[in-house]
Each structure stands twice: as C-alpha cells, then as structure tokens.
Amino acid sequence: MPTQGNSKSGSNRGFASMDEKKQKEIASKGGKASHAKGTGHEFSSSEAVEAGRKGGLVTQERRANMNNNAANNTNPNTSNTETHNR
C-alpha cells in the first residue's frame, strides 16, 4: 500500500502518518469548530507571559545541566561504569 506523501516506512494509519498539509487542514477544522462552539481557548496576555516564563526556566535548567555534564566530562547517555571502562 503506498504512503500518503511521506517517506516514512511503516503503518499508513493515523494522524501522524498523514502528510503535513492534510494534518494542518484537519487541525484547522477542529480549532474553528471549537471556537464556533464556544469551547476554544485563547491565551490572555498574562497567560502568555507565564507560559514564556516557564519555557525560559526550562531552557535555563537544560543549559545548566549541559554545562555541568561538560564540566564533569561525562556523557549523560552513558553510565559511570561505561565511562571508566574505556
């Protein structure tokens, strides 16, 4: 069975297997329907500020962790025993 506009192998079922244009079309319909029904959500400026703050904090934490790993000369994807046995 041919795939729907993607180069991925595997199952040809579900939302993730659709080409990007089709996904956007379906998602857009869902968003329009929820807003028409009155259940759609729009961020207020204060909610957007809070979301941005949280994202910034996560980024800072990740950078700090990467810097700590580099300073300790450890690979976060290997255990200490793997590092010492090389």
TORMAR-740332 format. One record per residue: x, y, z of N, C-alpha, C, O in turn; residue in three letters. Coordinates in nm, 3 decimals, decimal comma, m for minus. Layout:
N
(site (X; Y; Z); (X; Y; Z); (X; Y; Z); (X; Y; Z); "ALA"),
...
//
This chain:
86
(site (0,086; m0,119; 0,000); (0,000; 0,000; 0,000); (0,090; 0,125; 0,000); (0,179; 0,132; 0,084); "MET"),
(site (0,071; 0,221; m0,088); (0,156; 0,340; m0,093); (0,130; 0,432; 0,026); (0,021; 0,435; 0,082); "PRO"),
(site (0,234; 0,507; 0,063); (0,217; 0,602; 0,173); (0,154; 0,730; 0,121); (0,151; 0,754; 0,001); "THR"),
(site (0,104; 0,811; 0,212); (0,033; 0,933; 0,176); (0,125; 1,054; 0,179); (0,110; 1,141; 0,265); "GLN"),
(site (0,219; 1,062; 0,087); (0,302; 1,180; 0,075); (0,414; 1,192; 0,176); (0,470; 1,300; 0,193); "GLY"),
(site (0,448; 1,083; 0,244); (0,561; 1,090; 0,334); (0,660; 0,981; 0,299); (0,624; 0,884; 0,232); "ASN"),
(site (0,783; 0,996; 0,343); (0,886; 0,900; 0,310); (0,909; 0,800; 0,424); (1,003; 0,721; 0,418); "SER"),
(site (0,825; 0,803; 0,527); (0,838; 0,713; 0,639); (0,788; 0,575; 0,601); (0,692; 0,562; 0,524); "LYS"),
(site (0,852; 0,474; 0,653); (0,802; 0,339; 0,633); (0,715; 0,302; 0,752); (0,715; 0,371; 0,854); "SER"),
(site (0,641; 0,196; 0,738); (0,559; 0,150; 0,849); (0,412; 0,169; 0,821); (0,369; 0,170; 0,705); "GLY"),
(site (0,336; 0,183; 0,926); (0,192; 0,191; 0,917); (0,146; 0,312; 0,838); (0,206; 0,420; 0,846); "SER"),
(site (0,041; 0,294; 0,763); (m0,018; 0,402; 0,684); (m0,148; 0,447; 0,749); (m0,239; 0,493; 0,681); "ASN"),
(site (m0,156; 0,434; 0,882); (m0,278; 0,468; 0,953); (m0,251; 0,581; 1,050); (m0,139; 0,598; 1,098); "ARG"),
(site (m0,355; 0,658; 1,079); (m0,348; 0,759; 1,184); (m0,301; 0,894; 1,137); (m0,253; 0,913; 1,026); "GLY"),
(site (m0,317; 0,988; 1,229); (m0,288; 1,129; 1,203); (m0,141; 1,152; 1,171); (m0,109; 1,229; 1,081); "PHE"),
(site (m0,052; 1,085; 1,243); (0,092; 1,108; 1,225); (0,142; 1,059; 1,090); (0,245; 1,107; 1,042); "ALA"),
(site (0,073; 0,965; 1,029); (0,119; 0,913; 0,900); (0,073; 1,000; 0,783); (0,118; 0,980; 0,670); "SER"),
(site (m0,016; 1,096; 0,808); (m0,066; 1,184; 0,702); (0,039; 1,286; 0,663); (0,128; 1,320; 0,741); "MET"),
(site (0,028; 1,336; 0,541); (0,120; 1,442; 0,503); (0,084; 1,569; 0,580); (m0,028; 1,586; 0,628); "ASP"),
(site (0,182; 1,657; 0,591); (0,169; 1,776; 0,675); (0,052; 1,865; 0,634); (m0,015; 1,922; 0,721); "GLU"),
(site (0,027; 1,877; 0,506); (m0,083; 1,963; 0,458); (m0,218; 1,911; 0,508); (m0,304; 1,988; 0,551); "LYS"),
(site (m0,236; 1,779; 0,501); (m0,361; 1,717; 0,546); (m0,378; 1,733; 0,697); (m0,488; 1,760; 0,744); "LYS"),
(site (m0,269; 1,717; 0,774); (m0,274; 1,736; 0,919); (m0,318; 1,877; 0,954); (m0,405; 1,896; 1,039); "GLN"),
(site (m0,259; 1,976; 0,888); (m0,294; 2,116; 0,915); (m0,440; 2,144; 0,881); (m0,508; 2,217; 0,953); "LYS"),
(site (m0,486; 2,086; 0,773); (m0,626; 2,105; 0,732); (m0,722; 2,051; 0,838); (m0,819; 2,118; 0,874); "GLU"),
(site (m0,695; 1,932; 0,888); (m0,781; 1,871; 0,990); (m0,773; 1,948; 1,121); (m0,875; 1,973; 1,185); "ILE"),
(site (m0,653; 1,987; 1,162); (m0,636; 2,061; 1,287); (m0,706; 2,196; 1,279); (m0,765; 2,242; 1,377); "ALA"),
(site (m0,699; 2,260; 1,164); (m0,764; 2,389; 1,146); (m0,916; 2,376; 1,161); (m0,981; 2,460; 1,223); "SER"),
(site (m0,971; 2,271; 1,104); (m1,116; 2,248; 1,117); (m1,154; 2,229; 1,263); (m1,257; 2,280; 1,307); "LYS"),
(site (m1,072; 2,154; 1,338); (m1,101; 2,132; 1,479); (m1,097; 2,260; 1,559); (m1,181; 2,283; 1,646); "GLY"),
(site (m0,997; 2,344; 1,531); (m0,987; 2,471; 1,602); (m1,104; 2,564; 1,572); (m1,158; 2,628; 1,662); "GLY"),
(site (m1,141; 2,570; 1,446); (m1,255; 2,655; 1,407); (m1,384; 2,605; 1,471); (m1,466; 2,685; 1,516); "LYS"),
(site (m1,401; 2,474; 1,475); (m1,524; 2,417; 1,533); (m1,531; 2,445; 1,683); (m1,638; 2,477; 1,734); "ALA"),
(site (m1,418; 2,432; 1,754); (m1,422; 2,454; 1,899); (m1,451; 2,600; 1,931); (m1,522; 2,629; 2,028); "SER"),
(site (m1,397; 2,691; 1,852); (m1,424; 2,833; 1,877); (m1,570; 2,867; 1,841); (m1,633; 2,948; 1,909); "HIS"),
(site (m1,621; 2,807; 1,736); (m1,761; 2,831; 1,699); (m1,855; 2,779; 1,808); (m1,961; 2,837; 1,833); "ALA"),
(site (m1,816; 2,669; 1,870); (m1,896; 2,609; 1,977); (m1,882; 2,687; 2,108); (m1,966; 2,675; 2,198); "LYS"),
(site (m1,778; 2,768; 2,117); (m1,756; 2,845; 2,239); (m1,665; 2,778; 2,339); (m1,652; 2,826; 2,452); "GLY"),
(site (m1,602; 2,668; 2,300); (m1,515; 2,597; 2,393); (m1,367; 2,614; 2,359); (m1,281; 2,557; 2,426); "THR"),
(site (m1,338; 2,691; 2,257); (m1,199; 2,716; 2,219); (m1,130; 2,806; 2,320); (m1,195; 2,885; 2,388); "GLY"),
(site (m0,997; 2,792; 2,330); (m0,922; 2,872; 2,428); (m0,829; 2,967; 2,355); (m0,759; 2,929; 2,261); "HIS"),
(site (m0,827; 3,091; 2,400); (m0,731; 3,189; 2,351); (m0,653; 3,239; 2,471); (m0,710; 3,274; 2,574); "GLU"),
(site (m0,520; 3,241; 2,457); (m0,435; 3,286; 2,566); (m0,454; 3,435; 2,590); (m0,456; 3,514; 2,496); "PHE"),
(site (m0,468; 3,472; 2,716); (m0,465; 3,613; 2,753); (m0,318; 3,654; 2,758); (m0,230; 3,568; 2,757); "SER"),
(site (m0,291; 3,783; 2,765); (m0,152; 3,826; 2,769); (m0,082; 3,775; 2,895); (0,036; 3,742; 2,890); "SER"),
(site (m0,153; 3,769; 3,007); (m0,091; 3,721; 3,130); (m0,060; 3,572; 3,121); (0,043; 3,527; 3,172); "SER"),
(site (m0,147; 3,494; 3,057); (m0,120; 3,351; 3,038); (0,000; 3,331; 2,946); (0,082; 3,242; 2,968); "GLU"),
(site (0,010; 3,413; 2,843); (0,122; 3,403; 2,751); (0,253; 3,438; 2,820); (0,355; 3,373; 2,796); "ALA"),
(site (0,251; 3,539; 2,905); (0,371; 3,577; 2,980); (0,415; 3,461; 3,071); (0,533; 3,428; 3,077); "VAL"),
(site (0,320; 3,401; 3,139); (0,350; 3,290; 3,229); (0,406; 3,170; 3,152); (0,501; 3,107; 3,197); "GLU"),
(site (0,348; 3,139; 3,037); (0,398; 3,028; 2,955); (0,540; 3,056; 2,907); (0,625; 2,967; 2,908); "ALA"),
(site (0,567; 3,178; 2,866); (0,702; 3,215; 2,823); (0,802; 3,207; 2,937); (0,916; 3,166; 2,916); "GLY"),
(site (0,761; 3,246; 3,055); (0,849; 3,240; 3,172); (0,885; 3,095; 3,203); (1,001; 3,063; 3,229); "ARG"),
(site (0,786; 3,008; 3,200); (0,810; 2,866; 3,228); (0,904; 2,806; 3,123); (0,994; 2,729; 3,157); "LYS"),
(site (0,882; 2,840; 2,999); (0,969; 2,790; 2,892); (1,112; 2,838; 2,910); (1,207; 2,762; 2,887); "GLY"),
(site (1,129; 2,962; 2,951); (1,262; 3,016; 2,976); (1,332; 2,946; 3,090); (1,452; 2,921; 3,083); "GLY"),
(site (1,257; 2,913; 3,194); (1,316; 2,843; 3,309); (1,363; 2,703; 3,269); (1,471; 2,660; 3,311); "LEU"),
(site (1,284; 2,634; 3,188); (1,323; 2,501; 3,143); (1,451; 2,509; 3,059); (1,540; 2,426; 3,074); "VAL"),
(site (1,458; 2,608; 2,973); (1,577; 2,625; 2,891); (1,699; 2,651; 2,977); (1,806; 2,595; 2,952); "THR"),
(site (1,685; 2,736; 3,076); (1,798; 2,764; 3,167); (1,844; 2,637; 3,238); (1,964; 2,613; 3,250); "GLN"),
(site (1,749; 2,557; 3,285); (1,783; 2,434; 3,355); (1,857; 2,337; 3,263); (1,954; 2,275; 3,304); "GLU"),
(site (1,811; 2,324; 3,140); (1,877; 2,234; 3,045); (2,019; 2,282; 3,015); (2,111; 2,201; 3,010); "ARG"),
(site (2,036; 2,410; 2,997); (2,170; 2,462; 2,970); (2,262; 2,440; 3,090); (2,378; 2,404; 3,073); "ARG"),
(site (2,209; 2,461; 3,209); (2,289; 2,439; 3,329); (2,330; 2,292; 3,339); (2,444; 2,262; 3,373); "ALA"),
(site (2,238; 2,202; 3,310); (2,270; 2,059; 3,313); (2,373; 2,023; 3,208); (2,462; 1,942; 3,235); "ASN"),
(site (2,362; 2,080; 3,090); (2,461; 2,053; 2,984); (2,597; 2,105; 3,025); (2,698; 2,038; 3,003); "MET"),
(site (2,601; 2,223; 3,084); (2,728; 2,279; 3,129); (2,789; 2,196; 3,241); (2,911; 2,175; 3,244); "ASN"),
(site (2,707; 2,148; 3,332); (2,757; 2,063; 3,441); (2,813; 1,933; 3,386); (2,917; 1,885; 3,432); "ASN"),
(site (2,744; 1,874; 3,288); (2,792; 1,750; 3,228); (2,923; 1,773; 3,155); (3,013; 1,688; 3,162); "ASN"),
(site (2,937; 1,884; 3,087); (3,061; 1,915; 3,016); (3,174; 1,938; 3,115); (3,287; 1,894; 3,092); "ALA"),
(site (3,146; 2,005; 3,225); (3,248; 2,032; 3,326); (3,295; 1,903; 3,394); (3,412; 1,890; 3,430); "ALA"),
(site (3,202; 1,809; 3,410); (3,236; 1,681; 3,472); (3,291; 1,581; 3,370); (3,333; 1,471; 3,406); "ASN"),
(site (3,291; 1,621; 3,243); (3,339; 1,538; 3,133); (3,267; 1,403; 3,130); (3,330; 1,299; 3,110); "ASN"),
(site (3,137; 1,407; 3,150); (3,058; 1,285; 3,145); (2,958; 1,296; 3,033); (2,913; 1,404; 2,998); "THR"),
(site (2,925; 1,182; 2,979); (2,824; 1,174; 2,875); (2,694; 1,135; 2,943); (2,688; 1,029; 3,006); "ASN"),
(site (2,589; 1,215; 2,933); (2,464; 1,182; 3,003); (2,399; 1,055; 2,951); (2,309; 1,001; 3,016); "PRO"),
(site (2,442; 1,006; 2,834); (2,382; 0,886; 2,776); (2,455; 0,758; 2,817); (2,415; 0,649; 2,775); "ASN"),
(site (2,560; 0,769; 2,896); (2,632; 0,651; 2,941); (2,641; 0,651; 3,092); (2,633; 0,755; 3,157); "THR"),
(site (2,656; 0,533; 3,147); (2,670; 0,524; 3,293); (2,815; 0,551; 3,330); (2,903; 0,550; 3,243); "SER"),
(site (2,842; 0,573; 3,457); (2,978; 0,597; 3,504); (3,068; 0,478; 3,478); (3,187; 0,496; 3,450); "ASN"),
(site (3,015; 0,355; 3,488); (3,098; 0,238; 3,464); (3,142; 0,231; 3,318); (3,254; 0,190; 3,290); "THR"),
(site (3,056; 0,270; 3,228); (3,093; 0,272; 3,086); (3,202; 0,375; 3,062); (3,295; 0,350; 2,985); "GLU"),
(site (3,192; 0,490; 3,125); (3,290; 0,595; 3,107); (3,426; 0,551; 3,161); (3,528; 0,577; 3,097); "THR"),
(site (3,429; 0,485; 3,278); (3,554; 0,446; 3,341); (3,619; 0,325; 3,273); (3,740; 0,307; 3,284); "HIS"),
(site (3,541; 0,243; 3,205); (3,596; 0,122; 3,142); (3,657; 0,147; 3,005); (3,711; 0,054; 2,945); "ASN"),
(site (3,652; 0,266; 2,956); (3,704; 0,293; 2,821); (3,853; 0,302; 2,820); (3,913; 0,325; 2,714); "ARG"),
//
